[in-house]
Amino acid sequence: MNKQTIDISTWERREWFEHFSRMKSPHYAVAVNADVTRLVEYKRQHHLSFYFALIYLSTKVLNNIENFRLRICDGEVVLYDMIHTNFTHKLPEEQLFRYHTAPFTGTLEEYVIATSKAIKEQTTLFGGMGAIPNVAYFSCAPTLDTTCITNPGLDDVDDAIPRINWGKYMERDGRQILNITFTANHRFIDGYHIGLFFEALQKEIDALDCEPK
């Protein structure tokens, strides 16, 4: 878990960081419709979890954009070299969900297969790698056609972990459309960076090796 400390006095983002640090709640959310048609076809062809596949692609994009790897640890701004995945999940026979932290490693298929296996062995509320700061939080409401999803526990101004949520994908004009909500801390992440995320995520989805539906 490598990280480097940011010298705020010379940081190009210092004024913006200090401005939003004065706010009681610097968190905000943006909801965007993504075209996941190709991902739906890919998961059908390869018999993979759509949920974990999208988590993998999203985390790949997050790791490629520096601002999403910024955190506050022991009062200092730090930049991690990599972030991993923390997500909610529920087995078909269960009514209660669980949390799991999985390492971001391997190819898309390797990650999905390993993660799908790991959650089946989880019996406690929290599982996997444990509580680490260099993660992104993911959750899904797969039975709901959502337009926005809010998150609990955003009362700590130092909480810089991105939250990414979605419901179920819906067919619209022959395409599979999924509304994704991105919740961020404005001390580190601007709308510009969220725009970069969604643009890069769409490219990752569209580049999947499968025949379009």
JOTA-V835720 format. One record per pair of residues at least 12 apart in sequence whose ideal C-beta (glycine too) atoms are under 10 Angstrom apart, sorted by the first residue. I is the first residue (numbers start at 0). J is the second residue. Records with the same first field share a line. If there is no record, write none. Layout:
I: J / J
//
This chain:
0: 79 / 80 / 81 / 82 / 83 / 128 / 131 / 132 / 133
1: 78 / 79 / 80 / 81 / 133
2: 68 / 69 / 70 / 72 / 75 / 77 / 78 / 79 / 80 / 81 / 132 / 133
3: 76 / 77 / 78 / 79 / 80
4: 72 / 73 / 75 / 76 / 77 / 78
5: 69 / 71 / 75 / 76 / 77 / 78
6: 75 / 76
7: 75 / 76
10: 76
12: 66 / 69 / 76 / 186 / 187 / 189
13: 76
15: 185 / 186 / 187 / 189
16: 69 / 76 / 185 / 186 / 187
17: 186
18: 185 / 186
19: 156 / 184 / 185 / 186 / 187 / 188 / 189
20: 71 / 156 / 157 / 184 / 185 / 186
21: 156 / 186
22: 156 / 185 / 186
23: 154 / 156
24: 153 / 154 / 155 / 156 / 184 / 185
25: 153 / 156 / 157 / 158 / 159 / 183 / 184 / 185 / 186 / 187 / 188
26: 149 / 150 / 153 / 154 / 155 / 156 / 158 / 159 / 162 / 182 / 183 / 184 / 185 / 186 / 188
27: 153 / 181 / 182 / 183 / 184 / 185 / 188 / 189 / 190 / 193
28: 147 / 148 / 149 / 150 / 153 / 162 / 164 / 180 / 181 / 182 / 183 / 193
29: 147 / 179 / 180 / 181 / 182 / 183 / 188 / 190 / 193 / 194 / 196 / 197
30: 145 / 146 / 147 / 148 / 164 / 165 / 178 / 179 / 180 / 181 / 182
31: 177 / 178 / 179 / 180 / 181 / 193 / 194 / 196 / 197 / 200 / 201
32: 146 / 168 / 169 / 171 / 174 / 176 / 177 / 178 / 179 / 197
33: 53 / 57 / 165 / 168 / 175 / 176 / 177 / 178 / 179 / 197 / 200 / 201 / 204
34: 168 / 171 / 174 / 175 / 176 / 177 / 201 / 204 / 205
35: 49 / 52 / 53 / 56 / 165 / 168 / 174 / 175 / 176 / 177 / 179 / 200 / 201 / 204 / 205
36: 168 / 170 / 173 / 174 / 175 / 176 / 177 / 204 / 205 / 211 / 212
37: 174 / 175 / 201 / 203 / 204 / 205 / 206 / 207 / 208 / 209 / 210 / 211 / 212
38: 52 / 53 / 56 / 168 / 175 / 177 / 200 / 203 / 204 / 205 / 207 / 209
39: 52 / 168 / 170 / 174 / 175 / 177 / 204 / 209 / 212
40: 175 / 207 / 209 / 210 / 211 / 212
41: 107 / 108 / 204 / 207 / 208 / 209 / 210 / 212
42: 111 / 207 / 209
43: 209 / 212
44: 207 / 208 / 209 / 210
45: 107 / 108 / 111 / 112 / 207 / 208 / 209
46: 108 / 111 / 112
47: 107 / 108 / 110 / 111 / 112 / 115
48: 88 / 111 / 112 / 114 / 115 / 118
49: 111 / 139 / 141 / 167 / 168 / 175 / 177
50: 86 / 87 / 88 / 111 / 114 / 115 / 137 / 138 / 139 / 141 / 165
51: 84 / 86 / 88 / 101 / 107 / 110 / 111 / 112 / 113 / 114 / 115 / 118 / 137
52: 107 / 108 / 110 / 111 / 114 / 204 / 207
53: 107 / 111 / 137 / 139 / 163 / 165 / 168 / 177 / 179 / 200 / 203 / 204
54: 84 / 85 / 86 / 101 / 103 / 107 / 110 / 111 / 114 / 135 / 137 / 138 / 139 / 163
55: 84 / 101 / 103 / 104 / 105 / 106 / 107 / 108 / 109 / 110 / 111 / 114 / 203
56: 107 / 110 / 199 / 200 / 201 / 202 / 203 / 204 / 206 / 207
57: 84 / 135 / 137 / 161 / 163 / 165 / 179 / 181 / 196 / 197 / 199 / 200 / 203 / 204
58: 81 / 82 / 83 / 84 / 86 / 101 / 103 / 110 / 134 / 135 / 137 / 161 / 163
59: 103 / 107 / 110 / 199 / 200 / 203
60: 195 / 196 / 197 / 198 / 199 / 200 / 201 / 202 / 203
61: 81 / 82 / 84 / 103 / 134 / 135 / 161 / 163 / 192 / 196 / 199 / 200
62: 79 / 80 / 81 / 82 / 83 / 103 / 133 / 135
63: 195 / 196 / 199 / 203
64: 188 / 192 / 193 / 195 / 196 / 199
65: 78 / 79 / 187 / 192
66: 78 / 159 / 161 / 183 / 184 / 187 / 188 / 189 / 191 / 192 / 193 / 195 / 196
67: 79 / 82 / 135 / 159 / 160 / 161 / 181 / 183 / 187 / 188 / 192 / 193 / 195 / 196
68: 80 / 81 / 82 / 133 / 135 / 159 / 161 / 187
69: 82 / 133 / 159 / 184 / 186 / 187 / 188
70: 82 / 131 / 132 / 133 / 134 / 157 / 158 / 159 / 160 / 184 / 187
71: 132 / 155 / 156 / 157 / 158 / 159 / 184 / 186 / 187
72: 132 / 133 / 157 / 159
74: 157
76: 157 / 159 / 186 / 187
77: 132 / 133 / 159
78: 133 / 187
79: 131 / 132 / 133 / 134
80: 133
81: 102 / 103 / 104 / 133
82: 103 / 131 / 132 / 133 / 134 / 135 / 160 / 161
83: 100 / 101 / 102 / 103 / 104 / 127 / 128 / 131 / 133 / 134 / 135
84: 99 / 100 / 101 / 102 / 103 / 104 / 110 / 114 / 127 / 128 / 134 / 135 / 136 / 137 / 163
85: 98 / 99 / 100 / 101 / 125 / 127 / 128 / 129 / 130 / 131 / 134 / 135 / 136 / 137 / 138 / 160 / 162
86: 98 / 99 / 100 / 101 / 114 / 118 / 127 / 134 / 135 / 136 / 137 / 138 / 139 / 163
87: 99 / 136 / 137 / 138 / 139 / 140 / 164
88: 101 / 114 / 115 / 117 / 118 / 119 / 121 / 126 / 137 / 138 / 139
89: 118 / 139 / 141
90: 118 / 119 / 121
95: 124
96: 124 / 138 / 139
97: 118 / 121 / 122 / 123 / 124 / 125 / 126 / 127
98: 121 / 123 / 124 / 125 / 126 / 127 / 130 / 136 / 138
99: 114 / 117 / 118 / 121 / 123 / 124 / 125 / 126 / 127 / 128
100: 117 / 125 / 126 / 127 / 128 / 129 / 130 / 131 / 134 / 136
101: 113 / 114 / 115 / 117 / 118 / 126 / 127 / 128 / 134
102: 114 / 117 / 127 / 128 / 131 / 134
103: 133 / 134 / 135
107: 203 / 207
114: 127
131: 160
132: 157 / 158 / 159 / 160
133: 160
134: 160 / 161
135: 160 / 161 / 162 / 163 / 181
136: 150 / 152 / 158 / 160 / 161 / 162 / 163 / 164 / 182
137: 161 / 162 / 163 / 164 / 165
138: 150 / 162 / 163 / 164 / 165 / 180
139: 163 / 164 / 165 / 166 / 167 / 177 / 179
140: 164 / 165 / 166 / 167
141: 165 / 166 / 167 / 168
142: 166 / 167
143: 165 / 166 / 167 / 178
144: 166 / 167 / 168 / 169 / 176 / 177 / 178
145: 164 / 165 / 166 / 167 / 169 / 177 / 178 / 179 / 180
146: 166 / 178 / 180
147: 164 / 166 / 178 / 179 / 180 / 182
148: 162 / 163 / 164 / 165 / 166 / 178 / 179 / 180 / 182
149: 162 / 164 / 180 / 182
150: 162 / 163 / 164 / 180 / 182
153: 182 / 184
155: 184
156: 184 / 186
157: 184 / 186
158: 184 / 186
159: 183 / 184 / 185 / 186 / 187 / 188
160: 182 / 183 / 184
161: 181 / 182 / 183 / 184 / 187 / 188 / 192 / 193 / 196
162: 180 / 181 / 182 / 183 / 184
163: 179 / 180 / 181 / 182 / 183 / 196 / 200
164: 178 / 179 / 180 / 181 / 182
165: 177 / 178 / 179 / 180 / 181
166: 178 / 179 / 180
170: 212
173: 212
174: 211 / 212
175: 212
177: 204
179: 196 / 197 / 200
181: 193 / 194 / 196 / 197 / 200
183: 196
//
